Amino acid sequence: MNISDIMTTTICTITSDKSVSYAAERMNESQVDSLVVMDHGEVLGMVTTRDVLSAHPNRIVADAMSSQPFYLSANHNVWEAYHALHQEQGGLALVMQEDQLIGFITKEIVEMKIAEYRDPLSGLYRAPYIEFIGENFLKERKPFHLLFIDLNDFGRINKLHGHPFGDDVIRTYSSVLSSLAEEQGDYLCRYAGDEFVLISTISDEQIQEYISLITRPTNVLDVFVSAAVGHVNGYQTPDFFARSWRELIAEASLGSSAAKLSKTLTSTMG
């Protein structure tokens, strides 16, 4: 989803020489919580309700407004806006399209939209999030490890203990994975059902430690849970950047299926 779909298009302006009290009145009359500060057609910044509340009413807008305006393109999607706003540590951004100011967007609006991409059961982001991260890294030609994590015997757990217990297992195992994936450069999501995807930029040695921990049976609510892991190593795969995200996630998924089949055969033969 592009930010043009959720931005505020009603742009109310004010000049920098007006008083803070006048800005407050204008916001109240227009039912908006921010004004674009413009002098002679040039955008100088924004003044928000927070700015107004923290400044003396007799001060002028130039003293109270947020400094340097921050711009985003209308073509940016919500994930790009989310990361940009956090990197800039800004509360809002003006939205431009072909050099025209067409609206603005606040961090609160972006975070509300991002929250819709959180899985309510696990608290993790859902598949669109990891797809955005993966495609962005491919576009930037930034190598990464891609792990497709599929719980073993989850169907049996549901049959033996019931689906509510299975939900508890998903919730608890998600916390286990979250505590594992705490390195900077780790991105985790609940992909679907009992499947998770992790993107990481850690070293080959560290990712092998991750895989070893994930595949090792873990006591979750007095049930031992393990997972099959498919791994695509973007640091060692020659044609990594020539492939699409869809192809890479398919390979990782097939890798986890092969690992699960190998475990089943080993268990049967043993």
HELIX and SHEET records of a PDB file:
HELIX    1   1 ILE A    3  ASP A    5  5                                   3    
HELIX    2   2 VAL A   20  SER A   30  1                                  11    
HELIX    3   3 THR A   49  SER A   54  1                                   6    
HELIX    4   4 VAL A   61  ALA A   64  1                                   4    
HELIX    5   5 VAL A   78  GLU A   88  1                                  11    
HELIX    6   6 LYS A  107  ALA A  115  1                                   9    
HELIX    7   7 ALA A  127  LYS A  139  1                                  13    
HELIX    8   8 PHE A  154  HIS A  161  1                                   8    
HELIX    9   9 HIS A  163  LEU A  180  1                                  18    
HELIX   10  10 ASP A  204  THR A  215  1                                  12    
HELIX   11  11 PHE A  240  ALA A  242  5                                   3    
HELIX   12  12 TRP A  245  MET A  269  1                                  25    
SHEET    1   A 3 THR A  13  ILE A  14  0                                        
SHEET    2   A 3 SER A  34  ASP A  39  1                                        
SHEET    3   A 3 GLU A  42  THR A  48 -1                                        
SHEET    1   B 3 TYR A  71  SER A  73  0                                        
SHEET    2   B 3 LEU A  92  GLN A  97  1                                        
SHEET    3   B 3 GLN A 100  THR A 106 -1                                        
SHEET    1   C 4 ASP A 186  ALA A 192  0                                        
SHEET    2   C 4 GLU A 195  SER A 200 -1                                        
SHEET    3   C 4 HIS A 145  LEU A 151 -1                                        
SHEET    4   C 4 ALA A 227  ASN A 233 -1                                        
SHEET    1   D 2 THR A 218  VAL A 220  0                                        
SHEET    2   D 2 VAL A 223  VAL A 225 -1                                        
END                                                                             
